[in-house]
């Protein structure tokens, strides 16, 4: 019986350590999280037949009960700005976006900074030379670092 308890405790600890390492990316404990999204506003780019972003103020001020309240109506097509298509978008039996676990969205990555090139050429594309330069100037890609 004592051996069974030790085994169960060991399995529990192994699971907790594994889960902690998996969720480390989401919590920002490994490296850091880089937000690559753009703001949703009147400048957001949408698919050609999509309804663009619309923000309509509904209330902004003191209520008749004496407390502050601010609320807006937000509307936007799903195919605009920084977004992800759910697997269901192109697969009849695919998952909806809420069925895709956060762990599948977050993981190790590298960042190659080409902002300077993009500033002078808005259509700039990352090149093999950019990658080679990054590899030369760094120790390369290492899990959790980059």
C-alpha positions, 0 to 999 in steps of 0.5 A: 500500500505504501509503494502504491501511494509513493507511485501515485505521488510520483505520477502526480508530481511528474504531471504537475512539472509537465503541466507547469512547463507547458503553461510556462509559455502562456504565463511568460515564464520562458523567454517573453511573449511577443504580441504581434497583433495590430489594433482594431480601428478604422484603419484595420484591413479587411477581406474585400467583401467583409464589413469593416470595423465599426465602433459606436459609442452607446453611453459615456458619462454619469448615469441618473443613479450617480455612477460613471458608465461607459459602453460601446457597440463593436462590430467587425467581420471575422476576416479583418486585421490580425486574426486566426481562422478556426479549423472549421473554416476550411474543414467540415468537421474542423474545430471551432476556435474555442475548441483549440487549446491555448497551448496550441497557440503558444510556443518557442519562437525567434524574432528577427528584427527587420523593422528598418527594412520595412520602414523603407519598403512596406512590401519587404519580405524576410529573406534567407540573408536576413536569417543567415545574418541572425544566425551569425549574430546569435548562438542560433535557436535554442528552446526557450531562448531566441 
